[in-house]
Amino acid sequence: MPEIVDLRSDTVTRPSPEMRRAIAVAEVGDDVLGDDPTVLRLQERCAALLGKPAALYVPSGSMANQVAIRAVCEPGDEIILDETTHSYNYEVGGPSALSGASVRPIASPRGVYTAAQLEAAIRPPGSHFPNSRMAIVENTNNRGGGTIWPVEQMATIREVTQRRGLHLHLDGARLMNACVARALKPTAYAQLVDSVCMCFSKGLGAPIGSIVAGSKPFIERCHRFRKMFGGGMRQAGLLAAAAIYALDHNVERLAEDHKNAKRLAEGIAGIRGIGLDPKTVETNIVIFAVAPELGTAESFAARLRERGIWLFATGPTRCRAVTHLDVSATQIDRAIAGLRDAAGRS
Ligand SMILES: Cc1ncc(COP(=O)(O)O)c(C=O)c1O
């Protein structure tokens, strides 16, 4: 069996020995009773990092989005977002199931929509329509290929949501990837939105957990819904310690993942049957098209798997590879060779 290069997601990383040591020595309490000192420390640190009055630690990115949606929306409300958005596609219909909210998807290039598109999607007042209550932006955008929202464009979205009275939520599961790639502080984006979430269990390399941040009343509501959705955790300081370790050690190194993603994209772009413009690779996600001569994306991914290269088919003709802290440049070169071989061009 060849050595595995696991490019399925940046969620597959395993805690390093140093992170495990930080977990082992974490001071803990009962976070449902509000007295886990490590969780409190993480929440305060993230509130400051994101420039928000309050923050709440939650078990997952999905829960972060869904408590934020539930804190804002009531049945009959509508959420506007790009059609690729995670909270619309991969959270099991959470907005309708948990908040009674409908979703109005916008089709935009690589997940980054314009103020004009948003404005056109907002419902007029009237007794027939859902109430346009919330807009969501995803930065970086996962299905779009790790796309970074330009700050100026997000600012134009902000102008519309403020003027039209919508809550603007930023799904920043990979916000730090955008910030490192553009040399921006997280507040550059966070100051433009009413609420923001961020994951520790993706590029930052922690095993579990996300943060949601916003105003105090918003976070108080999120707190209630976290409990309702079953996300109250007791000695969660063990996990929060890993998140603190990740913030201390794993942010700046995201640049390496971006370099590896570029290396992969440039290495495979020339292979016949693979469609990819390396210039579109901005962070740690590489999406490429698979031409019919190579079979379906699914069958191509299966051939790669036989060669120890693990990635996902994300559509009938699309594959996605994600770089992360457990993949080295040498492994990327192995992945390039494996792709070449699976495409029959070695
Ligand atoms: C953009 C985005 N938001 C939210 C999530 C959900 O995170 P989790 O898997 O922790 O629920 C993901 C997961 O990949 C994601 O890519």
The ligand as an SDF file (V2000), in Angstrom:
LIG
                    3D

 16 16  0  0  0  0  0  0  0  0999 V2000
  -17.4120   27.1280    4.9620 C   0  0  0  0  0  0  0  0  0  0  0  0
  -17.7760   26.0960    5.9860 C   0  0  0  0  0  0  0  0  0  0  0  0
  -18.6160   26.4360    6.9590 N   0  0  0  0  0  0  0  0  0  0  0  0
  -18.9720   25.5620    7.9210 C   0  0  0  0  0  0  0  0  0  0  0  0
  -18.4710   24.2820    7.9290 C   0  0  0  0  0  0  0  0  0  0  0  0
  -18.9470   23.3180    8.9680 C   0  0  0  0  0  0  0  0  0  0  0  0
  -17.9970   22.9290    9.8740 O   0  0  0  0  0  0  0  0  0  0  0  0
  -18.1730   21.5730   10.7230 P   0  0  0  0  0  0  0  0  0  0  0  0
  -17.7450   20.4620    9.8410 O   0  0  0  0  0  0  0  0  0  0  0  0
  -17.2720   21.7910   11.9030 O   0  0  0  0  0  0  0  0  0  0  0  0
  -19.6090   21.4710   11.1220 O   0  0  0  0  0  0  0  0  0  0  0  0
  -17.5820   23.8770    6.9270 C   0  0  0  0  0  0  0  0  0  0  0  0
  -17.0390   22.5090    6.9190 C   0  0  0  0  0  0  0  0  0  0  0  0
  -16.2690   22.1120    6.0550 O   0  0  0  0  0  0  0  0  0  0  0  0
  -17.2360   24.8160    5.9190 C   0  0  0  0  0  0  0  0  0  0  0  0
  -16.4260   24.4900    4.8980 O   0  0  0  0  0  0  0  0  0  0  0  0
  1  2  1  0
  2  3  1  0
  2 15  2  0
  3  4  2  0
  4  5  1  0
  5  6  1  0
  5 12  2  0
  6  7  1  0
  7  8  1  0
  8  9  2  0
  8 10  1  0
  8 11  1  0
 12 13  1  0
 12 15  1  0
 13 14  2  0
 15 16  1  0
M  END
$$$$
